[in-house]
Amino acid sequence: MSLALDPATEQRIQREIARGAYREPAELINRALDLLESQENWLLRNKDAIHQRLAESMAQADRNELHTPEEVRALLHQDRQSRASRPQ
């Protein structure tokens, strides 16, 4: 099989090879395909939970239970602090 790649994609591949993690384009492409397959499998396994959460979020929006951007930032900040203070 041969592939015709645009110059930007070829440059991306060459940069990754130059970083030293991959020896040749085929190795990089195999890794990229493995990651793609892993992501797709995760989405399939979690599809129902994702749809449920989206439905819950839409219901909250319908009830006008939305947060302002400032409230979201504050909640995320609290969550980060809480996680950082937990023993590991």
TABELQUI-V507097 format. One record per helix or strand of 2 or more residues. SS is the DSSP state (a for helix, b for strand). FROM is the first residue (numbers start at 1). TO is the last residue. Records with the same first field share a line. If there is no record, write none. Layout:
SS: FROM-TO + FROM-TO
This chain:
a: 7-19 + 25-62 + 69-85
